[in-house]
Amino acid sequence: MAQLKYLPAGVRLHLKLFLYQLRGGVPGRYYFKFHSIPEGLKAEKLAKSAKIPFASIPIPDQIYPQCGISLVVDNPDRLKELLRRAGIEFEIYKTIPTGFEKIR
C-alpha cells in the first residue's frame, strides 16, 4: 500500500522523461541516485527552492533496475553540497558513451 503513495510522482516523472525525449534527450550529464523515493522527492524540492537547474526523471535502468527518482544536472557541485548539508544520501553517475559511470 505504501508504494501506491508514490504512483502520482512516478507518472509525473515518466511523463517528463517522455517530453524530454521528444525534445532530443534529457538535459544534463550527471545523474543523482537516491536510496529511497522520499529522499529523491525531498532532494527535488530542495533543488527547486535553491534554484538549481535540474531535470527530474525516473532512474535509468542501467543505474538501478527498480523504481526510483533521478535528478540530472550539468554541474553536480551545487546540488552535491546542498544534499550533503540536508543529510540526504546519494550516488552520482556520469554519462559516458557506453552508458553510465559511478563517480561517487
C-alpha positions as CSV (number, residue, x, y, z in Angstrom):
1,M,0.0,0.0,0.0
2,A,2.8,2.4,0.8
3,Q,4.1,2.1,-2.8
4,L,0.8,3.4,-4.2
5,K,1.5,6.7,-2.3
6,Y,4.3,7.4,-4.9
7,L,2.3,6.4,-8.0
8,P,1.5,10.1,-9.0
9,A,5.1,11.0,-8.7
10,G,6.1,8.1,-10.9
11,V,3.5,9.0,-13.5
12,R,4.8,12.6,-13.5
13,L,8.5,11.5,-13.8
14,H,7.7,9.2,-16.7
15,L,5.7,11.9,-18.5
16,K,8.7,14.3,-18.1
17,L,11.1,11.7,-19.5
18,F,8.8,11.3,-22.5
19,L,8.7,15.0,-23.1
20,Y,12.5,15.3,-22.8
21,Q,12.9,12.5,-25.3
22,L,10.6,14.3,-27.7
23,R,12.8,17.4,-27.4
24,G,16.0,15.5,-28.1
25,G,17.0,14.0,-24.8
26,V,17.5,14.6,-21.1
27,P,19.4,17.8,-20.3
28,G,22.5,17.2,-18.2
29,R,25.3,14.7,-17.8
30,Y,25.3,13.9,-14.1
31,Y,22.6,11.7,-12.6
32,F,21.9,11.7,-8.8
33,K,20.5,8.4,-7.5
34,F,18.8,8.3,-4.1
35,H,18.4,5.5,-1.6
36,S,14.7,6.0,-1.5
37,I,11.9,7.7,-3.4
38,P,11.1,10.0,-0.4
39,E,14.7,11.2,-0.3
40,G,14.6,11.8,-4.1
41,L,11.4,13.8,-3.8
42,K,12.9,15.8,-0.9
43,A,16.0,16.5,-3.0
44,E,13.8,17.7,-5.9
45,K,12.1,20.2,-3.6
46,L,15.5,21.4,-2.2
47,A,17.0,21.9,-5.6
48,K,13.9,23.8,-6.8
49,S,14.0,26.1,-3.8
50,A,17.7,26.7,-4.3
51,K,17.1,27.5,-8.0
52,I,19.5,24.8,-9.1
53,P,18.7,23.9,-12.8
54,F,17.9,20.2,-13.0
55,A,15.7,17.6,-14.7
56,S,13.8,15.0,-12.6
57,I,13.2,11.7,-14.3
58,P,12.8,8.0,-13.4
59,I,16.2,6.4,-12.5
60,P,17.6,4.8,-15.7
61,D,17.6,1.0,-15.7
62,Q,21.3,0.9,-16.3
63,I,21.9,2.7,-13.0
64,Y,19.2,0.9,-10.9
65,P,16.7,-1.5,-12.4
66,Q,13.9,-0.8,-9.9
67,C,11.7,2.3,-9.3
68,G,13.4,5.5,-8.2
69,I,13.9,9.1,-8.9
70,S,17.0,10.7,-10.5
71,L,17.9,14.4,-10.6
72,V,20.0,15.2,-13.7
73,V,22.3,18.3,-13.8
74,D,25.1,19.7,-15.9
75,N,27.3,20.6,-13.0
76,P,27.0,18.4,-9.8
77,D,28.8,20.7,-7.4
78,R,26.0,22.9,-6.1
79,L,23.5,20.0,-5.8
80,K,26.0,17.8,-4.1
81,E,26.8,20.4,-1.4
82,L,23.0,21.2,-0.9
83,L,22.3,17.5,-0.4
84,R,25.2,17.0,2.0
85,R,24.0,19.9,4.1
86,A,20.5,18.4,4.2
87,G,21.8,14.9,5.2
88,I,20.4,13.2,2.0
89,E,22.4,10.2,0.9
90,F,23.0,9.9,-2.9
91,E,25.3,8.5,-5.6
92,I,26.4,10.3,-8.7
93,Y,26.7,8.8,-12.2
94,K,28.2,10.5,-15.2
95,T,27.1,9.7,-18.7
96,I,29.7,8.0,-20.9
97,P,29.4,6.7,-24.5
98,T,28.5,3.2,-23.3
99,G,26.0,4.2,-20.5
100,F,26.9,5.5,-17.1
101,E,29.9,5.5,-14.8
102,K,29.6,5.9,-11.0
103,I,31.7,8.8,-9.8
104,R,30.5,9.0,-6.1
